[in-house]
């Protein structure tokens, strides 16, 4: 009797835990707990092994640097965010348009897709010095690098979304008298939206990475620039504070597009 009661309790706890995992609170509480545990282990490891701040600063030292240099972090964060969004918006417009052209036109696919693949294989960090020569050490290299990293996954995913439309559905629409534009409006665009948002979530992260890479090589502001300057001044806690700021901004940008996806294409879930 006691064994069956214990099994029933364990089963109830399991059901409650699985129900908790499906709540919105779990998406906030669990990562927060993991982050706090990581910081505590990090702090204890630095203290136990007597690691110098020059090599690996403790989280407490990083927080002190973040408070001390908060104005610089905020100013450079704003620069990184707006260059990221500028490159991302350009990549979204060009990538979606090019993806639709590749998906609908066999001629454009055969002509331009190999060129896109070739361009995508070029390390974008190799382009930054050239961009600095052409445009100078300002925001333009960061915007162009963010664009170059982001537009390819958008174009490929949009083209893939169009390619996966069932031919039978197109035939039925044509049999009902629908034009090519009406087929695109009623079938092509809705079918491609999940692919569009999947690519946007990837592309915004790529834009962020591209902007930071360019800022660390050819820029006069931004978090990438701040990290390089802090490292050259041997201010490792400030460099780590900038890195953690980058991580936080990256999570915020990704979460923004996840929320936007849920609002716009709720019907796809």
N, C-alpha and C positions, 0 to 999 in steps of 0.2 A: 504493500500500500504506500509506504514511504517513498519507494523508488518511483512509482508512477506519479506521485505528487511532485517530486524533484524534476522528473522529465517534463511535466506540465509547466513548471515554473521556468525551466530553461527554454522551452518552446515559446512561452509568452514573452520572455526577455528577448529572444531572437527576433520574434515578430515586431516587437516595439523598436528594436535597434534598426531593423530593415526599414520600418516606417520612418524613423528619424533620418535615415540616409536619403530618403526621397523628399525631404523638406528643404526649403530655402535656407533655413537656419543652419543646416549641416554644411552648406557650401561656404558659410562664413566661419562657423565655430571650429570645424576640423582644421582648415588651413591655418587659422589663428593659433590653435594649440600647437600645431606642428612648427610654426614659426617661432613661437615663444620657447619651445623645447630646444630648437636648433640654436637660438641665441644663448640660452643658458649653458648648453654643452660647449658652445664656442667660448663663452666667457670663462668657464671652468678650465677648459683645455689650455687657454692662454695663461691663466694663473698657475695651473699645475706644472706646466712645462717651462714657465718663465720665458715665454716668447716675447721678444722685443717688439714694440709698436712699429719699428722700422720694417719688420718682416711681416707681421700679422697683427694688426691692432685689435684689441678686444672690442666687443660691441659698445661697451661704456665709453671708450675713447672715440669711437666713430660717432656716437650720439653727441658727445661734447664738441667734436669738430663740426657736426651738422648744425648745432645751435650757434656756434661761434661764427661760422661762415654761411649762415642762412641767407643773407641777401645775395651773395654770389651764387648759391645753389638755385635760388628762385629765379634770378635773372637768366642764368644759363639754361635752366630747365625750360623757361618760356621760349628761348631761342630754339632749342631742340624740338619742342612740341610743334611750333608753327612751321619750321622747315620740314618736319615729318609730314604734317598734314598737307602742306603745299605740294610736296612730291607725291603723296598718296592720292590726292585729288586728281592731279595730272595723270597718274598711272591708272586710276579708275576710269577716267574718261577715255583715254587712249586704249587701255586694255579691253574694256567692254566693247567699244566700237570695233576694234580689230578682231576680237573674239567672234563677234557676230558675222563679220565679213568672212573670216576663215571658215566658220561653221556653215555658212550658206553658199559660199562660192568655192567650187573645186579648183577653179583657176587661181584664185587668191591663195588658197591653201597650198597648192603645189609651188606657187611662186615665192611666197613670203615666209612660210613656216620654217623651211631650212635656214633662212637668214635669222629668224628669231632664235632658233636653237643655237646657232653659231654665236649670236650676240650674248645669249644667256650664259654660255660657257666661259666667257671672258671674266676673270676676277675683277669685280667692280673697284676694288682697292687700287688696281693698276690704272684705272681711269682718273682717279682723284688728282694725281700730280698734273696730268694734262688739263683737267678742269681748272686747277689753280693757276696754270699758265694762261689759259684763255680768259678766265673771269676774275682772277685774283682770290685772295684769302678772305672770302665773305660768305654769305648765305647761299649763293648760287650753286657752288659745288655740292653742298649738302642736299639741296633740293633735287639736283639732277641725279645724284647717286641714289637718293631715296626713290625717285621715279624709276631708275634703271633696274633696281632690285625688285620693285613691286609689280610692274606692268605685265611681266611674262606670266606669272601664275594666274593672274586675272584673265588674260587673253586665252590661255590654255583651258582653264576651267569653263569659261563661257562657251568656247568652241566645243568642248566635250559635252556640255549640257545640250547643245543643239544637235550634236551627233547622235545622242541617245534617244531622241524622239522617235517613237515607233512609226515606221513608214505607213503602216495601216491607218494610223490616226490622220496623217496628212491626206491619204487617199480618201478617207471618209469625208474630211472637210472639203476637199475639192469636189467630191461627188455631190455635196450639198450646195455647191456654188460659191464657196469661199475663195476670195482672192489670196495671193501670197501674203499681203499685208495682214489680212484678217486671220490667216493661219498663224502668222507670227504673233499677232495680238492675243489670240484666244488660246493658242497651244504653245508656241515657241517661247514667248516671254515668261509665262507662269512656270513652264517646265524648267527653264534655265535659272530662275531665281534662287533655288537652293544652292546651285553651283556657284552663282555670283557671290552669295554671302559667305559660302565656304572659302572662296578665293579672297574675299575682302578681309576676313579674319587673318589669313596667312599674310596677305599683302601689307596690312598695316604694321605687322611685326617686322616684315622685311624693310619697309620704309624707315622704321625706327632704327633698325640696325644700320641701314645705309647712311642715314643722316649722321649717326654717331661716328661711323667709320670716316666719313668725310671731315667731320669736325676735328677728329684727332689728327688728321693729316694736313688739311688746308682750310683753316677757318680762324676767325678772330673771336669767336664766342661759341657757346654751347657746352653741353656736359662732356662731350668727347674732348673738346679743347681744355676744359677745366681739369679733366683727369690727367691729361698730358702735362699741363702746367704744375699740378700738384705733385706728380711723380718727379718732375725735374727739380722741384724745390724740396724733395724728400719729405713731403707732407702726406704720408701714406694714409693716415686717418681721413683726411679730406678726400683723397682719391677713392677710398672705400665708401665714404658718404655719397659721393657722386655715383658710384656703381649701384649702391642700394637705391638711390633716387631713380636711376635708370630702370631698375627692376620694378619699382612701384609704378612708374609711369607706363611701362610696358604692360603690366597687369591691368591697369586702368583702361588703356586703349583697347586691349583685347576684350575686356568685360563690356565696354561700351558697344562694341559691334555684336557681341553675343546677345545683349539686351535688345539691340536694334533688330537683329534677326528674328528674335522671338516675337517682336511686335509686328513686323512687316509680313513674315511668312509663317504665321502661327498655324496655318492650315497644313503646312508640310510636315508637322510633327504628329 
